[in-house]
Amino acid sequence: MTDQQHAPLAPARHAHILAALERDGIVRVSQLTEELGVAPVTLRRDLQQLEEDGHLERVHGGAVSASAPSPAEPSSERTGGAIAVLVPSLAYYWPGVIRGMEEEARRRGLRLVLRGASYELQDERPVLERLVASDDVRGLIVAPNPDAAHAQDVVQWLHGSGLPTVFVERDAVVLPGREPVESVTTDHALGAVQAARHLTGLGHDRIGLILSRDSPTGRKIVKGWATACEELGLGPDDHFESLFPDRNGPGFTAAVNSAIDTALDAGVTGLLIHSDPEAMAFIDIALNRGLSVPEDLSVVAYDDEVAQLFTPALTAVSPPRAGVGAAAVDLVARRLADPSRPVHRVSLSPTLKVRESSAPAPTR
């Protein structure tokens, strides 16, 4: 049987396209070809049908939401030039942010000069220096590693560059005066509150939080989780928190089993797990132990990158990735148009996507 015979039928393809469009605000034929394993001509027919049904608007190479401004329409604030972008990864989480940047930059007549660093890079200044070497670069969008040894030096370098700079998914200040810098962030603390409220609303009176790593996102989730537990009147015996090691490294399976044991011993029936891959691995190990999801344990994933593709489809906190990227470009463009405008620090709210992995708490 050929790969084409294994390809999803039209209704499934349409559902996948619309879900990706809702998540990212834009889809590309090249991306969908890889994800769905069908020919580009098939996907173009799908996009044409969905456009005729009023679900989207086709653009060169893909489609955007029907409610979005047509990218062919020029903005009244077109500035020209390039924006240099440095993010920690061009893989997980950040592609959705970048697609939002690309769409907004194109709408404003700007282009992006993009580089991916890593959380292991301790000094991002050499990368930034290469990025801004072009005379065409007029602004910067950066997500630096806040835990690196030279983190504050990077902030100072950015301030001294003289270029409008926006931090994306990072909070930062410029020393010594601690002047605020422009930033666009997701309110990840609110995301944790949304998840905790969802679980307790289903009757789970004992809940747990499991984080994949000590990241900037993770620290904000912990803060929101603590706020939620206090707001919901959960005492120390009614919740627990755990930190997973790298899922590709030694000790991950043992850590998952330990977390499951802790949950069962404490009577915990609802969990928030960051991020999607860790939630999926957790569920697989729980199922191997004879547990059921959501019958025995309800699971909410954090990130909603691939959560809907799992079985059962994961309830997930979904950050507005495309919105974050678009807002970052918007701040740079507005700063270029009016250098004297007040500093803006934009915080966008995530949403909770309820799916199959969460259900009412089991009867004790």
C-alpha positions as CSV (number, residue, x, y, z in Angstrom):
1,M,0.0,0.0,0.0
2,T,1.4,3.4,-1.0
3,D,1.9,6.4,1.4
4,Q,-0.8,8.2,-0.5
5,Q,-3.3,5.5,0.4
6,H,-2.4,6.1,4.0
7,A,-3.0,9.8,3.7
8,P,-5.9,11.3,5.7
9,L,-9.3,11.8,4.0
10,A,-10.5,15.3,3.1
11,P,-12.5,15.9,6.4
12,A,-9.5,15.0,8.5
13,R,-7.2,17.2,6.4
14,H,-9.7,20.1,6.6
15,A,-9.8,19.7,10.4
16,H,-6.0,19.7,10.6
17,I,-5.7,22.8,8.5
18,L,-8.3,24.7,10.5
19,A,-6.7,23.7,13.8
20,A,-3.3,24.8,12.6
21,L,-4.8,28.1,11.3
22,E,-6.5,28.8,14.7
23,R,-3.3,28.1,16.5
24,D,-0.8,30.0,14.3
25,G,-2.9,32.4,12.2
26,I,-1.3,31.2,9.0
27,V,-0.6,27.9,7.2
28,R,1.8,27.1,4.4
29,V,1.4,24.4,1.7
30,S,5.0,23.2,2.2
31,Q,4.4,22.7,6.0
32,L,1.0,20.9,5.4
33,T,2.5,18.7,2.8
34,E,5.1,17.4,5.3
35,E,2.6,17.1,8.1
36,L,-0.2,15.3,6.2
37,G,1.8,13.4,3.6
38,V,-0.3,14.5,0.6
39,A,0.6,16.2,-2.7
40,P,0.6,20.0,-2.8
41,V,-2.1,20.0,-5.5
42,T,-4.4,18.2,-3.1
43,L,-3.7,20.8,-0.4
44,R,-4.4,23.6,-2.8
45,R,-7.8,22.1,-3.6
46,D,-8.4,21.8,0.2
47,L,-7.6,25.5,0.7
48,Q,-9.8,26.5,-2.2
49,Q,-12.7,24.5,-0.8
50,L,-12.2,26.0,2.7
51,E,-11.9,29.5,1.2
52,E,-15.2,29.0,-0.7
53,D,-16.8,27.9,2.7
54,G,-15.6,31.1,4.3
55,H,-13.0,29.6,6.6
56,L,-9.8,31.2,5.3
57,E,-8.3,33.4,2.7
58,R,-5.7,32.0,0.4
59,V,-2.3,33.8,0.0
60,H,0.8,32.9,-2.0
61,G,2.1,29.6,-0.6
62,G,-0.7,29.1,1.9
63,A,-3.6,30.7,3.7
64,V,-4.5,33.1,6.6
65,S,-7.6,33.3,8.8
66,A,-10.6,34.8,7.0
67,S,-10.9,37.4,9.8
68,A,-7.3,38.5,9.5
69,P,-6.4,41.6,7.5
70,S,-5.5,40.7,3.9
71,P,-1.7,40.6,3.7
72,A,-1.9,42.1,0.3
73,E,-3.3,45.3,1.7
74,P,-0.5,47.7,2.7
75,S,-0.4,49.1,6.2
76,S,-0.6,52.8,6.7
77,E,2.6,52.5,8.7
78,R,5.0,50.9,6.2
79,T,8.6,51.6,7.3
80,G,10.8,49.5,5.1
81,G,14.1,47.9,6.1
82,A,14.9,44.8,8.2
83,I,14.3,43.6,11.7
84,A,16.9,41.3,13.1
85,V,15.5,38.4,15.2
86,L,17.3,36.2,17.6
87,V,15.4,33.4,19.4
88,P,16.6,30.3,21.3
89,S,15.2,27.8,18.8
90,L,13.8,27.4,15.3
91,A,12.1,24.2,16.3
92,Y,9.7,23.7,19.2
93,Y,7.4,26.6,20.3
94,W,9.2,29.4,18.3
95,P,8.1,28.6,14.7
96,G,4.5,29.8,15.6
97,V,6.0,33.0,17.0
98,I,8.1,33.5,13.9
99,R,5.2,33.0,11.6
100,G,3.4,35.7,13.4
101,M,6.4,38.0,13.0
102,E,6.7,37.1,9.3
103,E,3.0,38.0,8.6
104,E,3.1,41.3,10.4
105,A,6.5,42.2,8.9
106,R,5.3,41.6,5.4
107,R,2.2,43.6,6.0
108,R,4.3,46.5,7.1
109,G,6.8,46.3,4.3
110,L,9.6,45.0,6.6
111,R,11.7,41.9,6.3
112,L,13.2,39.6,9.0
113,V,16.8,38.6,9.4
114,L,16.4,35.5,11.5
115,R,18.8,33.5,13.7
116,G,18.3,30.7,16.2
117,A,20.6,30.4,19.2
118,S,20.2,27.9,22.0
119,Y,19.7,27.9,25.8
120,E,23.3,26.7,26.0
121,L,24.8,29.8,24.4
122,Q,26.3,31.8,27.2
123,D,27.0,35.0,25.3
124,E,24.8,36.1,22.5
125,R,26.6,39.3,21.7
126,P,28.7,37.9,18.8
127,V,25.6,36.6,17.1
128,L,23.8,39.9,17.6
129,E,26.8,41.8,16.2
130,R,26.7,39.8,13.0
131,L,23.0,40.3,12.8
132,V,23.2,44.1,12.9
133,A,26.2,44.3,10.6
134,S,23.9,45.1,7.7
135,D,23.0,48.8,7.3
136,D,19.5,47.7,6.4
137,V,18.7,46.5,10.0
138,R,16.6,49.0,11.7
139,G,15.4,47.2,14.9
140,L,15.9,44.1,17.0
141,I,13.6,41.4,18.4
142,V,15.4,39.2,20.9
143,A,14.7,36.4,23.3
144,P,18.0,36.1,25.2
145,N,18.9,33.4,27.7
146,P,18.2,35.1,31.1
147,D,20.3,32.6,33.0
148,A,23.5,32.9,31.0
149,A,26.6,34.3,32.6
150,H,26.6,37.4,30.3
151,A,22.8,38.0,30.4
152,Q,23.0,41.5,31.7
153,D,25.9,42.3,29.4
154,V,23.7,41.3,26.5
155,V,20.9,43.6,27.8
156,Q,23.5,46.5,28.1
157,W,24.8,45.8,24.6
158,L,21.3,45.9,23.2
159,H,20.7,49.2,24.9
160,G,23.9,50.7,23.6
161,S,23.2,49.6,20.1
162,G,20.9,52.5,19.5
163,L,18.4,50.3,17.7
164,P,14.8,49.9,18.8
165,T,14.7,46.6,20.7
166,V,11.8,44.4,21.8
167,F,12.2,41.4,24.1
168,V,9.9,38.6,23.2
169,E,8.8,36.1,25.9
170,R,11.3,37.8,28.3
171,D,11.1,40.4,31.0
172,A,14.2,42.5,31.3
173,V,15.5,45.9,32.6
174,V,18.5,48.0,31.7
175,L,20.9,48.7,34.6
176,P,21.9,50.8,36.5
177,G,18.7,52.8,36.3
178,R,16.5,49.8,35.8
179,E,14.6,51.6,33.0
180,P,12.0,49.3,31.5
181,V,12.5,48.0,28.0
182,E,9.8,47.1,25.5
183,S,8.6,43.5,25.6
184,V,5.9,41.2,24.5
185,T,5.2,38.2,26.7
186,T,2.5,35.6,27.3
187,D,1.0,35.7,30.7
188,H,2.1,32.1,31.5
189,A,1.2,32.6,35.2
190,L,-2.4,33.1,34.0
191,G,-2.1,29.9,32.0
192,A,-1.3,27.9,35.1
193,V,-4.3,29.6,36.9
194,Q,-6.6,28.6,34.0
195,A,-5.4,25.0,34.2
196,A,-5.8,24.8,38.0
197,R,-9.3,26.3,37.8
198,H,-10.3,23.9,35.0
199,L,-9.2,20.9,37.1
200,T,-10.8,21.9,40.3
201,G,-13.9,22.9,38.4
202,L,-14.1,19.2,37.3
203,G,-14.0,18.2,41.0
204,H,-10.3,17.4,41.3
205,D,-9.6,18.6,44.8
206,R,-6.0,17.4,44.8
207,I,-3.9,18.5,41.8
208,G,-0.2,18.4,40.8
209,L,2.2,20.4,38.6
210,I,5.1,18.8,36.7
211,L,7.6,20.9,34.8
212,S,10.0,19.7,32.2
213,R,12.9,22.0,33.0
214,D,13.8,25.1,34.8
215,S,13.0,27.6,32.0
216,P,11.7,31.2,32.0
217,T,8.3,29.8,31.1
218,G,8.5,27.2,33.9
219,R,9.2,29.8,36.5
220,K,6.2,31.9,35.5
221,I,4.0,28.8,35.5
222,V,5.1,28.0,39.1
223,K,4.2,31.5,40.2
224,G,0.8,31.2,38.7
225,W,0.3,27.8,40.1
226,A,1.1,29.0,43.6
227,T,-1.4,31.9,43.1
228,A,-4.1,29.4,41.9
229,C,-3.6,27.0,44.8
230,E,-4.0,29.9,47.3
231,E,-7.0,31.3,45.4
232,L,-8.7,27.8,45.3
233,G,-8.0,27.2,49.0
234,L,-5.8,24.2,48.4
235,G,-3.6,23.4,51.4
236,P,-0.1,21.8,51.3
237,D,-1.6,18.3,51.2
238,D,-3.9,19.1,48.3
239,H,-1.2,19.8,45.7
240,F,2.4,18.9,44.7
241,E,5.0,20.1,42.4
242,S,7.7,18.1,40.6
243,L,10.6,18.8,38.1
244,F,11.4,16.4,35.3
245,P,14.9,15.9,34.0
246,D,15.5,16.0,30.2
247,R,13.2,13.4,28.7
248,N,16.0,12.3,26.3
249,G,18.4,11.8,29.2
250,P,18.9,9.2,31.9
251,G,16.5,9.1,34.8
252,F,13.4,10.4,32.9
253,T,11.4,7.2,33.1
254,A,12.3,6.8,36.8
255,A,11.2,10.4,37.5
256,V,7.9,9.9,35.7
257,N,7.2,6.7,37.8
258,S,8.1,8.6,40.9
259,A,5.7,11.4,40.0
260,I,3.0,8.9,39.4
261,D,3.6,7.2,42.7
262,T,3.5,10.6,44.4
263,A,0.2,11.4,42.8
264,L,-1.4,8.1,43.6
265,D,-0.2,8.2,47.3
266,A,-1.5,11.8,47.7
267,G,-4.8,11.1,46.0
268,V,-4.0,13.5,43.2
269,T,-6.3,13.1,40.2
270,G,-5.5,16.1,38.1
271,L,-2.2,17.2,36.6
272,L,-0.7,20.2,34.7
273,I,2.4,19.1,32.8
274,H,4.8,21.4,30.9
275,S,5.3,20.7,28.1
276,D,3.4,18.7,25.5
277,P,6.0,16.0,24.9
278,E,6.5,15.5,28.6
279,A,2.7,15.2,29.0
280,M,2.6,12.6,26.3
281,A,5.5,10.6,27.7
282,F,3.9,10.7,31.2
283,I,0.6,9.4,29.8
284,D,2.3,6.6,27.9
285,I,4.1,5.4,31.1
286,A,0.9,5.8,33.2
287,L,-1.0,3.7,30.6
288,N,1.7,1.0,30.8
289,R,1.1,0.8,34.5
290,G,-2.6,0.1,34.0
291,L,-3.9,3.6,34.7
292,S,-6.5,5.3,32.4
293,V,-6.5,8.9,31.2
294,P,-8.8,10.7,31.9
295,E,-10.7,8.1,34.0
296,D,-8.0,7.8,36.7
297,L,-5.9,10.9,36.0
298,S,-6.9,14.0,34.1
299,V,-3.9,15.7,32.3
300,V,-3.6,19.3,31.1
301,A,-0.5,19.9,28.9
302,Y,1.2,23.3,28.6
303,D,2.2,24.8,25.2
304,D,-0.4,23.2,22.9
305,E,2.2,22.6,20.2
306,V,1.2,19.1,19.3
307,A,-1.3,18.3,22.1
308,Q,-4.3,17.8,19.8
309,L,-2.4,15.2,17.7
310,F,-2.1,12.7,20.7
311,T,-4.6,10.1,21.7
312,P,-6.4,11.0,23.8
313,A,-6.3,14.6,22.5
314,L,-4.8,16.7,25.3
315,T,-6.5,19.5,27.0
316,A,-3.9,22.2,26.9
317,V,-3.0,25.8,27.7
318,S,-2.3,27.5,24.4
319,P,-0.1,30.5,24.3
320,P,-0.9,33.0,21.5
321,R,2.4,32.4,19.7
322,A,1.5,34.1,16.4
323,G,0.0,37.0,18.4
324,V,3.2,37.4,20.3
325,G,5.3,37.5,17.2
326,A,3.0,40.0,15.5
327,A,2.9,42.3,18.5
328,A,6.7,42.3,18.7
329,V,7.0,43.5,15.1
330,D,4.3,46.0,15.7
331,L,6.2,47.5,18.6
332,V,9.4,47.9,16.6
333,A,7.5,49.5,13.7
334,R,5.7,51.9,16.0
335,R,9.0,52.8,17.7
336,L,10.6,53.5,14.3
337,A,7.6,55.7,13.4
338,D,7.6,57.6,16.7
339,P,10.9,57.3,18.8
340,S,9.4,59.4,21.6
341,R,6.4,57.2,22.3
342,P,6.2,55.7,25.8
343,V,7.7,52.3,26.5
344,H,5.2,49.5,26.0
345,R,5.2,46.2,27.8
346,V,2.6,44.0,26.2
347,S,1.2,40.9,27.9
348,L,-1.1,38.5,26.0
349,S,-3.4,36.0,27.6
350,P,-3.2,32.3,26.7
351,T,-6.3,30.2,26.2
352,L,-7.3,26.8,27.5
353,K,-8.3,24.3,24.9
354,V,-10.5,21.6,26.5
355,R,-10.1,18.2,24.8
356,E,-10.3,14.5,25.8
357,S,-7.6,14.2,28.5
358,S,-9.5,15.9,31.2
359,A,-12.8,14.8,32.8
360,P,-14.7,14.9,36.1
361,A,-12.7,13.6,39.0
362,P,-13.2,9.9,39.8
363,T,-15.3,9.0,42.8
364,R,-13.1,8.3,45.7
